[in-house]
Amino acid sequence: MPNYEQLLKTVQACHALSDLRQDILLFLYDEDTNEFFILAGKKATIEVTIYSNSTVEVEIGDEI
């Protein structure tokens, strides 16, 4: 089950993507690893992972 800080980071990431007018194509919570995964961008080139310790990793492809 996600912790409060992880949930907060997830909402902040979705809000930032929305502010940047990026489509959120996939929003997933993996119960095995306790991680959130967001796939966004017009061509699905933005990947956001929010780990169980609330750290956030963002990978952005060449084409947004």
N, C-alpha and C positions, 0 to 999 in steps of 0.2 A: 504494500500500500504506500502511495507517495506521501512524503512529509509536506508540511505547510510551506517551507521555503522552496521546495521543488515545484509545488503547485504555483506559487507566486512567480517564480522564474518562467514557468510555462506560459502563464497569462501575459507576462511582460513581453515575451518573445512573439506571441501571436499579435499583441497590440502593436509592437514595432513593425512587424511585417504588414499589418493592415495600414498603418500610417504611411508606409512606403508604397502602398497600393500593389502589394505583391499577392498573388493568388496563393491560398493555402490549399494544396492539393491532397495532402495526407496528414492526418493527425493520429498518432498511434501511441498507446501505452503498453509496454511490454512487461507483463507480470513476472516473467522469469528473471529479467535483469533489473526491474524497477526503474526503467528509463522511458522518457518521452522522446518521440521522434516526430519531427515536423518536416515535411517536404513542401517547398514553396517555390514561387517564381513562375513566370510565364512559360518557361521551358523546363521547369522542375530542376533548376540549377542551384537552389539554396537548400541546404540540409542543416537542420538544427537538432542537436541532441542535448537533452537535459538529464544529467546523470543523477543517481540516487543521493549523491553528496551535494547536489544543487549546483554543480559546475555546469557551465553551458559551453558547448562546442559548436561553432558555426563554420560550415564549409560553403564557399561560393564558387560556382563554376565560372567559366569564361563568358558565357552569354546569359545576361539577366533579362 
